[in-house]
Amino acid sequence: MEVGAGAEAEPLLPPRSWRAGRGLRRAGGGARSAAEGGTGADNDLYINQAVVFIEDAIQYRSINHRVDSKSLWLYRWYYSRTCQWILSLTITVILALAFIEKPSSLTITSDVRYRLPAWNPPCGLTESIELICFLVFVVDVSVKSYLIGWEEFWKNKWLMAYILTLIVSLADWIVSLSFFCTEDVRIRRILRPFFLLQNSSMMKKTLKSINSTLPEMASVVLLLAVHLSLFTMFAMLLFARTKDGQQDKEWVVYFRNLPDSLTTLLVLLTTANNPDVMIPAYSKNRAYSIFFILFTVLGNLFLMNLLTAIIYNQFRGYLLKSVQSSLFRRRLGIRAAFEVLSSLKETPGNAQQSCVSVGALLQVLQKVEMDSRCQQAIMRSLKTCSCDQLSAAQFQKLFEELDKDAIKQHPPSPEYQSHFMQKMQFAFGHPYFGYLGNVVALANIVSICVVLVMDADKQPSERDDFFLGAINCFFILYYLLEMMLKILAMGLKRYLSYPSNRFDGLLTVILLVLEIATFAVYGFPHPGWRPEFMGLLSLWDMVRLVNMLIVFRFLRIIPNMKFMALVVTTLLDLVKNLRAFAGILVVVFYAFAITGIMLFKGAVVPLGNMSAVNTTYNNGTLQCGTYEQLEYWPNNFDDFAAAVVTLWDVMVVNNWQVFLEAFSRYSSPWAKIYFVAWWLISSVIWVNLFVALLLENFIHKWDRRCHREPLSDIEYQRTVELMFRDVLEEPTEEELMEKLHQHPHLHL
């Protein structure tokens, strides 16, 4: 949350005159007693302020918020897990309404030929849920606005946009009820992604970085446009209509007019229609291939990859700036906590610098909500510290523990007294036992492949279920034995501390349950084992399900292959740490899907109702490669789920020219603008940004792998901020104090 200003009764720090005269009050006993009685409540306030500032630093939040007693209680309540969970649930619910409100996605298929009429909720049902969500958002924006204060509110564009979005949404909601939910255009639906966007500071930073990267991308995009325009004009001259109509296939199909020519070459830029677009001319003269090859080399290989390089370089720089600002927020929050704690205990009047007592910091740490690992590390450092007072530098250094890798250390193995058990522990806890398990898993996969190849062309009644059932039974028993022996050697806690073991164990238990269920219904495998269908699934279905899980279990080999493990951990880190980046994709998908529904809902009509379509077909035959001939009927914008899948298919760009042609024909030639805009945003910008961050994450992990030997009992968990930690600059003392002096509630 952005934080800010506003006058209040209780200042963050006492006035300088009070702090300067602290030594004078210590001179008289009566004055001292009065001061101690009057400052008891202040001390509690300073402790609570320090707690909140440290929590702000942990979460990279700004400290520019109200800090009086009531506001601090409200602030911590707002950022409690319960409130944030309610807010996240509300955002999820209002986004998910698109699946059930009219037009509903509650049908088995989206194919316009077979789709049954969808259930649409009665008027007022989804609107009531919307109203509840809006009320939660009103409370949310009200609390945020109060906490930052009126002065900072006018500086916060996100909060003002939040309020404007709520006003427009509520007005549109009232209009919907006035028309009894019969209106086709609902503006508030396209505004819903904003609630997701504004709730994540990392998403806002990423969006700001993307926005800052756009000017640099514009130069390459402009060069691409020039490249496309020049080759379009050249193509129209090269493939102009001739007197011999039989030789004009290239002109008729691809270069008939300027819009068709532009679209053809734009699609060729993505190689989606290659080599189809070249074949008619290439069949006449092989020299025509030079034009298409030259266009593809310059556009796809040079300019598109240059765009990727520019995006990687510029976006990384802007993201680095955002992470640098996060580091500054963390340091500022820690320094603010130091300043308020330095007011707790009086220091000698001739003290050269402020200091904080160790006892006061321990008192604060007991109230702060932070990772137990960091908390214990800081407390250990305090206990080993020989001094009773901490300077600002020492105070900051203690909290550098927050910047370190999150380390997960595995519990120790059990210590057995029996010599026999020690040998068992050594044998079954050795890495070679794990390698043996990998070999057995590979043998299981090979046996399944052999059976599948042998039974590929057989009728279901001719399959020999006995052999496959018997080998499955054998391997599942081995997996169960392996799991039990590993638990014996490592201990249950250590066994479960490894993700690969949890993965193995869970699948082994599921396989065992399925196998027991199979035996309970169909009996044990024996020659001629072909019982009739008796349970929820047939014997063949249950065996198939077991085999699919066995194939999935083979992924256990990944941790044993170092380079593969590096690739997989890179992908997992992207999933864990780049939720904000994926959230922006959700926002864009949602907005384009709603827009597509408003533009193209009901546009696609099945062939049985061709009278509604302004097009003709020769003798009822369909041209090869068209929307109808390829049976792309499920790809439409008749409901939200279908729209999302259609946008995904266009983003992948394979055969996306089919969608351009079909929706231009079914609705309007201007439909191409919608699809080209989606291609630019999703495939050109977002995919390249994802590639840039994937490269950054992988290179970072590769460098760390080269400089640090992996330890068997330690796992390092990296975040986006830690990924750039080595190249960030520490803020100076002057910068921190200058920012603290600008705090609207801080009186230094």
Buried (B, 14 or more C-beta within 10 A) or exposed (E): BBBBBBEBEBBBBBEEEBBEEBEEBBEEEEEEEEBEEEBEEBBEBBBBBBBBBBBBBBBBBBBBBBBBBEBBEBBBEBBEEEBEEBBEEBBEBBBEBBEBBBBBBEBEEBBBEEBEEBEBBEBEBBBEBBBEBBEBBEBBBEBBBBBBBEEBBEEBEBBBEBBEBBEEBBEBBEBBEEEEBEEEEBBBBBBBBBBBBBBBBBBBBBBBBBEBBEEBBEEBBEBBEEBBEEBBEBBBEBBEEEEEEEBBBBBEBBBBEEEBBBBBBBBBBBBBBBEBBBBBBBEEEEEBBEBBEEBBEBBBEEBBEBBBEBBBEBBBEBBBBBBBBBBBBBBBBBBBBBBBBBBBBBBEEEEEEBBBBBEBBEBBBEBBBBEEBBBEBBBEBBEEEEEEBBBBEBBBEBBBBBBEBEEBEBBEBBEBEEEEBEEBBEEBBEEEBBEBBBEBBEEBBEBBEEBEEEBEEEEEEEBBBBBBBBBBBEBBEBBBEBBEBBBBBBBEEBBBBBEBBEBBBEBBEBBBEBBEBBEEBBEEBEEEBBEEEEBEBBBBEBBBBBBEBBBEBBBBBBBBEEEEBBBBBBEEBBEEBBBBBEBBBBBBBBBBBBBBBBBBBBBBBBEEEBEEBEEEEEEEEBEEBBBBEBEBBBBBBBBBBBBBBBBEBBBBBEBBBBBBBBBBBBBBEEBBEBBBEBBBBBBBBBBBBBEBBBBBBBEBBEEBBEEEEEEEEEBBBBBBBBBBBEEBEEBEEEEBBEBBEEBBBBEE
